Amino acid sequence: VQLVESGGGLVQPGGSLRLSCAASGFTFSNYAMSWYRQAPGKEREVVASIINAGGSTNYADSVKGRFTISRDNAKNTVYLQMNSLNPEETAVYYCNALSLGLSRNNYWGQGTQVTVSS
């Protein structure tokens, strides 16, 4: 099982980034996919979740209207479009896969660093 995040980097305040998470080793369509982030000295927090392509999405209140989560089941990939970024959102962003079945398997990627700074 692998979850490989990409797309992080340095962006100026107010800028945008698109994160990608490529999954392998499990049946992607049977998993809810989420993005979490962890800033230095803070707990990991959920940013956005998507149950299935075209299905239910949920967002943290702090990112509603600015971030969009989407998935492409044909490519086994989940995305996070982040707009109007602010410095407080500097963090390591992690991809998570949670089984929708009885197994409740829970997988994590290694994370990608997002730094918002001028």
C-alpha positions as MATLAB code, in Angstrom:
seq = 'VQLVESGGGLVQPGGSLRLSCAASGFTFSNYAMSWYRQAPGKEREVVASIINAGGSTNYADSVKGRFTISRDNAKNTVYLQMNSLNPEETAVYYCNALSLGLSRNNYWGQGTQVTVSS';
ca = [
       0.000    0.000    0.000;
       1.298    3.420   -0.947;
       0.008    6.945   -0.769;
       2.377    9.393   -2.418;
       1.696   13.105   -2.029;
       3.081   15.758   -4.343;
       2.553   19.400   -5.186;
       3.724   21.029   -1.999;
       6.175   23.883   -1.916;
       6.642   27.546   -1.158;
       3.836   29.940   -2.046;
       3.198   33.588   -1.231;
       0.249   34.629    0.929;
      -2.878   34.713   -1.184;
      -1.455   32.195   -3.598;
      -2.636   28.758   -4.676;
      -1.325   25.218   -4.725;
      -2.735   21.927   -5.908;
      -1.774   18.827   -3.988;
      -2.042   15.336   -5.435;
      -2.024   11.945   -3.746;
      -1.452    8.860   -5.868;
      -2.684    5.632   -4.286;
      -1.716    2.043   -4.978;
      -2.026   -1.355   -3.378;
      -5.696   -1.194   -2.437;
      -9.091   -0.721   -4.080;
      -9.174    3.052   -4.211;
     -12.889    3.393   -4.908;
     -13.717    1.559   -1.682;
     -12.013    4.164    0.457;
     -12.904    7.568    1.751;
     -10.014    9.924    1.077;
      -8.991   12.841    3.241;
      -6.348   15.508    3.551;
      -4.925   16.364    6.958;
      -2.325   18.887    7.974;
       0.010   19.310   10.899;
       1.685   22.588   11.701;
       4.782   22.764   13.939;
       3.805   22.280   17.566;
       0.175   21.547   16.732;
      -1.957   18.438   16.437;
      -2.814   16.932   13.092;
      -6.175   18.188   11.847;
      -8.493   17.111    9.075;
      -8.777   19.603    6.243;
     -11.136   17.943    3.773;
     -12.692   14.573    3.007;
     -14.418   12.971    0.038;
     -16.371    9.737    0.123;
     -16.424    8.962   -3.577;
     -16.101   10.692   -6.931;
     -18.968   13.121   -7.193;
     -20.021   12.206   -3.691;
     -20.117   13.758   -0.286;
     -17.385   16.173    0.721;
     -16.601   17.786    4.042;
     -14.328   20.671    4.897;
     -12.884   22.211    8.007;
     -14.601   25.522    8.673;
     -11.318   27.360    8.224;
     -10.939   26.275    4.588;
     -14.534   26.308    3.330;
     -14.850   28.320    0.150;
     -11.092   28.278   -0.490;
     -10.126   24.604   -0.707;
     -11.629   21.950   -2.973;
     -11.104   18.221   -2.635;
     -11.699   15.947   -5.615;
     -10.809   12.458   -6.720;
     -10.305   10.531   -9.943;
     -11.028    6.867   -9.333;
      -9.681    5.949  -12.778;
      -6.297    7.385  -11.801;
      -6.427    6.361   -8.133;
      -5.659    9.937   -7.215;
      -7.109   12.501   -4.841;
      -6.466   16.225   -5.162;
      -6.636   19.259   -2.945;
      -6.897   22.638   -4.635;
      -5.916   25.331   -2.155;
      -6.604   28.993   -2.879;
      -6.039   32.182   -0.910;
      -3.468   30.551    1.315;
      -2.302   32.330    4.446;
       0.875   31.878    6.522;
      -1.013   30.101    9.312;
      -1.611   27.268    6.862;
       2.058   26.406    6.684;
       2.146   22.720    7.563;
       2.885   19.233    6.395;
      -0.135   18.015    4.454;
      -0.957   14.305    4.636;
      -3.151   12.098    2.496;
      -5.321    9.531    4.283;
      -7.347    6.570    3.069;
     -10.037    5.012    5.263;
     -11.831    1.851    4.238;
     -15.593    2.171    3.810;
     -15.968   -1.534    4.541;
     -15.756   -3.635    7.659;
     -11.948   -3.771    7.700;
     -11.606   -0.087    8.629;
      -8.093   -0.122    7.149;
      -6.477    3.261    7.569;
      -3.492    4.339    5.483;
      -1.297    7.455    5.540;
       1.075    9.070    3.106;
       4.450   10.491    4.070;
       3.308   14.084    3.774;
       4.234   17.073    1.657;
       5.413   20.401    3.030;
       3.423   23.527    2.250;
       5.029   26.817    3.245;
       3.118   30.069    2.891;
       5.496   32.979    3.181;
       6.510   36.166    1.462;
];
